[in-house]
Amino acid sequence: MSSDGAARRSLTSALKERLIQQSLRLRELNREGELNREGEPSRGGEPSRERDGTREGGPAREDEPARQGQHTGGAELQQWCRFDQHPGYRQLQILREGAARLGIDNPYFRLHDGAAAAAILRGERNLINYSSYNYLGLAGHPEVNAAAKAAIDHYGTSVSASRLVSGERPIHRELERALADLHGVQDCVVFVSGHATNVSTLATLVGPKDLVVHDALIHNSVLLGIQLSGAHRMPFAHNDLQGLDRLLTQWRAQFERVLVAVEGLYGMDGDFPDLPGLIAIKRRHHAWLLVDEAHSLGVLGKTGAGIQEHFGLDGTQVDIWMGTLSKALASCGGYVAGEAALVEHLKCSAPGFVYSVGMPAPAAAAALEALRIMRAEPGRVQRLHERARRFLELARQRGIDTGFSAGRSVIPAITRSSLKAARLSAALDHRGINVQPILYPAVPEQAARLRFFVCCEHSEDQIRDTVDALAEEWRRL
Ligand SMILES: Cc1ncc(COP(=O)(O)O)c(C=O)c1O
């Protein structure tokens, strides 16, 4: 037993409770600090400078210790070498202990076997699965698997270099061409990770003289990209286009480049923005518009071509189409599609592209084949819409709080309490339904929820039985 473990065990439960509350409050404060209020632009880069030991005017020099003379001996310095004393880790332990005391099983890192289908195997148990964003049922599809296997036979499992040097393969270009054509734009670049795509793209395109204005519910990868870029950052309330317009009216003139970042379909809430309205605003204020299509591709539009198809818009009206290959396209990686100059710039400068290995050929081949099937079989998208709409209707009839969901794929059941969300997820698990609770601090405590990813392969019976079980367990909360 570590000395820390022994010390924690000797705490009274009242003290433990206080520590948990303090730790939650601390996280809340950190979060509030991260998301500054409308009307107060903050420098996205500043917090990271403090943390990584660099400062205004340039990085700290290697020959200049940051806090000279502050430490006296090795024993004192040893504390900074202990992973188990790291404040982030200690907080995690306190939260885990709190959950264990309340009798809540850890809902994370559960071991599932087989493909992420409408049903999934956990040990001996077969569960209806709502925890995977395999919207079109293409992860595990035989033709997608076959394409990946053929690519392994031809190219091997790794391209073994950055594409800039010697990792470029024809399959990369085929995939990029197909994605550019899907959006109706000049070119596209694929990255090995969707998260890294946003981080690297923002860090490359904007800097300290620029401003990024983003929907308050934007994905973490966009926030980290802004932080890395050093650009100023301002959130606007979720889908509040008037608020966005007000911010730009007030602040636009003080910056060089201004980028507006939104999601094509919000992955936590299942709603989508008024894209024509956003385009009008960004034009009026001479700003770029980035639309993250991670959860919209394969989901919105009649054939799954995303939010631009839903609104019947020309792809060139959006400056930066960002998307991921990990969701409807059954693979891994991300992309940016748009003007040739944008793509060429990213290919030569974005750190997550230049200094990272090229996408493995089987991943590129899987995404390309999934895209082909999506285009050839629009019935998958229609079935997804039917199932999701039915889920939403039934859930609303039963009094479940489904938030803003538009009923296309993502449907939250908002409990407004992490404890209730964890209990509800465990109760459904016992009834053979796998659905992930989304708990604080992933969302604010008031927004804690279950999140159902509906996919086109869920049957009508599965949807009805699930909502019945959900409504019964919801009433018992
Ligand atoms: C909106 C959004 N953008 C980017 C990402 C990152 O994509 P990936 O998981 O493919 O790295 C995600 C992941 O869930 C996401 O939801």
The ligand as an SDF file (V2000), in Angstrom:
LIG
                    3D

 16 16  0  0  0  0  0  0  0  0999 V2000
  -16.5120   17.4530  -33.4210 C   0  0  0  0  0  0  0  0  0  0  0  0
  -15.2850   16.5940  -33.3590 C   0  0  0  0  0  0  0  0  0  0  0  0
  -14.1620   17.0190  -33.9480 N   0  0  0  0  0  0  0  0  0  0  0  0
  -13.0360   16.2890  -33.9090 C   0  0  0  0  0  0  0  0  0  0  0  0
  -12.9850   15.0740  -33.2570 C   0  0  0  0  0  0  0  0  0  0  0  0
  -11.7220   14.2760  -33.2100 C   0  0  0  0  0  0  0  0  0  0  0  0
  -11.8140   13.2260  -34.1240 O   0  0  0  0  0  0  0  0  0  0  0  0
  -11.0760   11.8240  -33.9400 P   0  0  0  0  0  0  0  0  0  0  0  0
  -11.7690   11.1130  -32.8040 O   0  0  0  0  0  0  0  0  0  0  0  0
  -11.3250   11.1710  -35.2450 O   0  0  0  0  0  0  0  0  0  0  0  0
   -9.6640   12.1100  -33.6370 O   0  0  0  0  0  0  0  0  0  0  0  0
  -14.1410   14.5870  -32.6340 C   0  0  0  0  0  0  0  0  0  0  0  0
  -14.1080   13.2890  -31.9410 C   0  0  0  0  0  0  0  0  0  0  0  0
  -15.0400   12.7630  -31.4270 O   0  0  0  0  0  0  0  0  0  0  0  0
  -15.3290   15.3730  -32.6750 C   0  0  0  0  0  0  0  0  0  0  0  0
  -16.4570   14.9620  -32.0960 O   0  0  0  0  0  0  0  0  0  0  0  0
  1  2  1  0
  2  3  1  0
  2 15  2  0
  3  4  2  0
  4  5  1  0
  5  6  1  0
  5 12  2  0
  6  7  1  0
  7  8  1  0
  8  9  2  0
  8 10  1  0
  8 11  1  0
 12 13  1  0
 12 15  1  0
 13 14  2  0
 15 16  1  0
M  END
$$$$
